[in-house]
Amino acid sequence: MIRIKKEFEIEQMRRSARILHDTFDEISRAVEPGITTGELDRIAEEYIIFRGGKPAFKGYQGFPATICASINDEVVHGIPGERKLEEGDIVGIDMGVINDGYYSDATRSYAIGKISDEAEHLLKTTMEALDLGIDMAREGNHLSDISHAIQEHSEKNGYQVVRSLVGHGIGRELHEEPQIPNFGPPGQGPVIKRGMVFAIEPMLNAGTRDIVTRNDRWTTVTRDGKLSCHFEDTIAVTDGEPEILTR
């Protein structure tokens, strides 16, 4: 069942999302060649706690950290540690916050120093796909209109969307109904209603859409070793433009 959020619940989620947004600002100032993903994790955790929130990912189904840090061919769920970011890398930082019982969830992908034209285009296209998907999250549309917009833009630009990982509803739980694939025909699935809140998150691969999980049981990588990129925002459906809570 897709939960319709009351206005006071969306306001609580705005507060959670504000902490998350500001934590990304802290991360953005620190992301540079030579920093370890473990140090980024420390910065994020300390800032979230300083703001009165709680890291949503740490301990979730056993995940050991506050952020997921996924570099180059890593699609999602990279565990932060001693690895240093290097010039030319791209890194996706996925984070969530719990505040007063309500979740927010977002991902930002960063260029480390000067990156290749291929990586630059992948970053740009993934962000565009997210924006196009968000724009379809309007009252009266169907859920698959979001999915179709993401797939269409991604494939038009020569990329494959990951099919085995999806966006989701969010609220009192990090993952609520519905699941939101990043592919599919338009006009299918539930009708979108005011008060629904979604985490929309395209994951685009430069090569095959196939992915595998490493032996750490978390880090997911492209099967062919080519680049992957991930962006995500938490949005609320209104009676007009979707409200992007995490921006």
C-alpha positions as CSV (number, residue, x, y, z in Angstrom):
1,M,0.0,0.0,0.0
2,I,1.3,3.5,-0.9
3,R,1.0,5.8,2.1
4,I,-0.4,9.3,1.5
5,K,1.5,11.7,3.8
6,K,-0.3,14.4,5.7
7,E,1.1,17.9,5.5
8,F,2.6,17.7,9.0
9,E,4.4,14.5,7.9
10,I,5.8,16.2,4.8
11,E,6.9,19.1,7.0
12,Q,8.8,16.6,9.2
13,M,10.4,15.2,6.1
14,R,11.4,18.7,5.0
15,R,13.3,19.1,8.2
16,S,15.0,15.7,7.8
17,A,15.9,16.6,4.2
18,R,17.3,20.0,5.2
19,I,19.8,18.2,7.4
20,L,20.7,15.9,4.6
21,H,21.0,18.7,2.1
22,D,23.4,20.6,4.4
23,T,25.4,17.5,5.1
24,F,26.0,17.2,1.3
25,D,27.3,20.8,1.5
26,E,29.8,19.6,4.1
27,I,30.8,16.7,1.9
28,S,31.1,18.9,-1.2
29,R,33.7,21.1,0.5
30,A,35.8,18.0,1.4
31,V,35.6,16.0,-1.8
32,E,39.0,16.3,-3.5
33,P,41.9,14.1,-4.6
34,G,43.7,12.4,-1.7
35,I,40.8,12.2,0.8
36,T,39.6,8.8,1.9
37,T,36.0,7.6,1.7
38,G,36.3,6.8,5.4
39,E,37.1,10.4,6.1
40,L,34.0,11.5,4.1
41,D,32.0,9.1,6.2
42,R,33.3,10.6,9.4
43,I,32.5,14.1,8.2
44,A,28.9,13.1,7.3
45,E,28.2,11.2,10.5
46,E,29.5,13.9,12.8
47,Y,27.6,16.6,11.0
48,I,24.3,14.7,10.9
49,I,24.5,14.1,14.7
50,F,25.6,17.7,15.3
51,R,22.3,18.8,13.6
52,G,20.2,16.5,15.8
53,G,19.6,13.8,13.2
54,K,20.6,10.2,13.0
55,P,22.4,8.5,10.1
56,A,19.7,6.4,8.3
57,F,22.1,3.8,6.7
58,K,24.3,2.9,9.6
59,G,23.2,-0.4,10.9
60,Y,20.4,-0.7,8.3
61,Q,20.3,-4.4,7.4
62,G,23.9,-4.5,8.8
63,F,25.4,-1.8,6.7
64,P,28.5,-0.5,8.6
65,A,28.6,3.2,7.7
66,T,26.8,6.5,7.4
67,I,27.4,6.9,3.6
68,C,27.7,4.6,0.7
69,A,30.7,5.7,-1.4
70,S,30.7,4.2,-4.9
71,I,33.7,5.0,-7.2
72,N,33.8,4.6,-11.0
73,D,32.5,1.1,-11.9
74,E,30.8,0.8,-8.4
75,V,27.1,1.3,-8.9
76,V,25.9,1.6,-5.3
77,H,26.5,0.5,-1.7
78,G,30.3,1.0,-1.7
79,I,31.6,0.7,1.9
80,P,33.8,3.7,2.9
81,G,37.2,2.9,4.2
82,E,40.9,3.6,3.4
83,R,40.6,4.1,-0.3
84,K,41.7,7.5,-1.5
85,L,39.9,9.4,-4.2
86,E,42.1,10.1,-7.2
87,E,42.2,12.7,-9.9
88,G,39.8,11.6,-12.7
89,D,37.5,9.5,-10.4
90,I,33.8,9.9,-10.2
91,V,32.2,9.1,-6.8
92,G,28.6,8.7,-5.8
93,I,27.8,9.5,-2.2
94,D,24.4,8.1,-1.0
95,M,23.1,9.2,2.4
96,G,20.0,9.2,4.5
97,V,18.9,11.0,7.6
98,I,16.3,10.1,10.3
99,N,14.9,13.1,12.1
100,D,12.0,12.9,14.5
101,G,11.1,9.5,13.0
102,Y,11.0,10.6,9.4
103,Y,13.5,9.6,6.7
104,S,15.2,11.5,3.8
105,D,17.4,9.9,1.2
106,A,19.6,11.3,-1.6
107,T,22.7,10.7,-3.7
108,R,25.1,13.1,-5.3
109,S,27.9,12.2,-7.7
110,Y,31.1,14.2,-7.8
111,A,33.9,14.7,-10.3
112,I,37.3,14.4,-8.6
113,G,39.5,16.9,-10.3
114,K,39.6,16.8,-14.1
115,I,37.6,13.9,-15.4
116,S,37.2,12.4,-18.9
117,D,34.7,13.7,-21.4
118,E,32.9,10.3,-21.1
119,A,32.6,10.6,-17.4
120,E,31.4,14.2,-17.6
121,H,28.7,13.3,-20.1
122,L,27.6,10.4,-17.9
123,L,27.3,12.7,-14.9
124,K,25.3,15.2,-16.9
125,T,23.0,12.7,-18.4
126,T,22.2,11.0,-15.1
127,M,21.3,14.3,-13.5
128,E,19.1,15.2,-16.5
129,A,17.4,11.8,-16.2
130,L,16.7,12.4,-12.6
131,D,15.2,15.8,-13.3
132,L,13.0,14.4,-16.1
133,G,11.8,11.6,-13.8
134,I,11.0,14.1,-11.0
135,D,9.0,16.2,-13.5
136,M,6.7,13.3,-14.2
137,A,5.9,12.9,-10.4
138,R,2.7,14.9,-10.8
139,E,-0.8,14.2,-9.5
140,G,-2.7,12.2,-12.1
141,N,0.2,10.7,-13.9
142,H,1.1,7.0,-13.6
143,L,4.0,5.7,-11.7
144,S,5.6,4.3,-14.8
145,D,5.7,7.7,-16.4
146,I,8.6,8.5,-14.0
147,S,10.3,5.2,-15.1
148,H,9.8,5.8,-18.8
149,A,11.1,9.4,-18.7
150,I,14.3,8.1,-17.1
151,Q,14.8,5.2,-19.5
152,E,14.1,7.2,-22.6
153,H,16.6,10.0,-21.8
154,S,19.2,7.5,-20.7
155,E,19.1,5.2,-23.7
156,K,18.8,8.2,-26.1
157,N,22.2,9.2,-24.8
158,G,23.8,5.8,-25.1
159,Y,23.5,4.5,-21.6
160,Q,21.8,1.6,-19.9
161,V,19.7,1.9,-16.8
162,V,20.3,-0.6,-14.0
163,R,17.1,-2.8,-13.8
164,S,17.6,-4.8,-10.6
165,L,17.8,-1.7,-8.3
166,V,14.9,0.8,-8.0
167,G,13.6,3.9,-6.4
168,H,11.0,3.7,-3.7
169,G,8.5,5.3,-1.4
170,I,9.9,6.9,1.8
171,G,8.5,8.3,5.0
172,R,8.4,6.6,8.4
173,E,10.5,3.9,6.8
174,L,13.5,4.2,4.5
175,H,12.0,1.9,1.9
176,E,8.2,2.0,1.6
177,E,5.9,1.1,-1.3
178,P,5.9,1.6,-4.2
179,Q,9.0,0.4,-6.0
180,I,10.0,2.8,-8.8
181,P,12.0,1.1,-11.6
182,N,14.1,3.3,-13.9
183,F,12.6,1.7,-17.0
184,G,9.2,0.7,-18.5
185,P,6.4,1.9,-20.7
186,P,4.4,5.0,-19.8
187,G,0.9,5.0,-18.5
188,Q,1.2,1.9,-16.3
189,G,0.9,1.2,-12.5
190,P,-0.7,3.2,-9.8
191,V,-2.0,6.8,-10.3
192,I,0.2,9.3,-8.6
193,K,-1.6,11.3,-5.9
194,R,-0.9,14.4,-3.8
195,G,0.9,13.5,-0.6
196,M,2.9,10.6,-2.0
197,V,6.6,10.9,-1.3
198,F,9.2,9.1,-3.4
199,A,13.0,8.6,-3.6
200,I,13.7,8.7,-7.3
201,E,17.2,7.4,-8.2
202,P,18.4,6.7,-11.7
203,M,21.5,4.5,-12.0
204,L,23.1,4.7,-15.4
205,N,25.9,2.5,-16.8
206,A,28.2,3.4,-19.6
207,G,28.3,-0.3,-20.8
208,T,26.1,-3.2,-19.9
209,R,23.2,-2.8,-17.5
210,D,24.3,-6.0,-15.8
211,I,25.7,-5.7,-12.3
212,V,27.4,-8.0,-9.7
213,T,28.0,-7.8,-6.0
214,R,31.5,-8.1,-4.5
215,N,32.4,-10.5,-1.7
216,D,31.7,-7.8,0.9
217,R,28.0,-8.5,0.1
218,W,27.3,-4.8,-0.3
219,T,29.4,-3.2,-3.1
220,T,27.6,-3.5,-6.5
221,V,29.7,-3.0,-9.6
222,T,29.1,-3.1,-13.4
223,R,29.8,-6.5,-14.8
224,D,32.0,-5.1,-17.6
225,G,34.0,-2.7,-15.4
226,K,32.7,0.4,-17.2
227,L,31.6,3.6,-15.4
228,S,28.3,4.0,-13.5
229,C,26.6,7.0,-12.1
230,H,23.8,7.6,-9.6
231,F,21.8,10.6,-8.5
232,E,18.8,10.6,-6.2
233,D,16.4,13.0,-4.5
234,T,13.5,12.7,-2.1
235,I,10.4,14.4,-3.6
236,A,6.8,15.1,-2.5
237,V,3.9,15.1,-4.8
238,T,1.9,18.4,-4.6
239,D,-1.1,19.8,-6.6
240,G,1.5,21.4,-8.9
241,E,5.2,21.1,-9.4
242,P,6.9,18.2,-7.5
243,E,8.6,19.5,-4.3
244,I,12.2,18.4,-4.2
245,L,12.8,18.1,-0.5
246,T,16.5,17.3,-0.6
247,R,17.4,20.4,-2.7
